[in-house]
């Protein structure tokens, strides 16, 4: 066993491109290649997704109730957080967090979480497929190679 080699290895998350032709005309423009790229998560990202699915739902519900009561504004806020009038199952909430964190292209992040919420509502099979791919990549671990750069640099 070579502990030092492991500690000094350049590792990057596994990525996978998936064709999603069913999203042409909605998320992708006509003529645009309907490719969704996902990556495996780190342990911290996976933990945050699990924690958000367990604790976040009650916190969000309480926040919505305190901010807006039960009217139209509350319904809009619940929808933005992925909450319908009915409770969102914990597994769905977890998968929303997983896909939000694991999306490379389109790059989503928390500010575009509503994209994954709408995907889950309108294209549930695609949503499950993509979130399964993120979880599978996560389970396979990182790959050897240089980590990808975080952004473009200007000259």
Secondary structure, DSSP 8 states (H G I E B T S, - for coil): --HHHHHH--EE--EEEEE-GGGBTTTB-TTS--EEEEE---HHHHHHHHHIIIIIHHHHHHHHHHHHTTSHHHHHHHHHTT--SS---HHHHHHHHHHHHHEEETT--GGGHHHHHHHHHH-HHHHHHHHHHHHHHHHH--EES----SS----
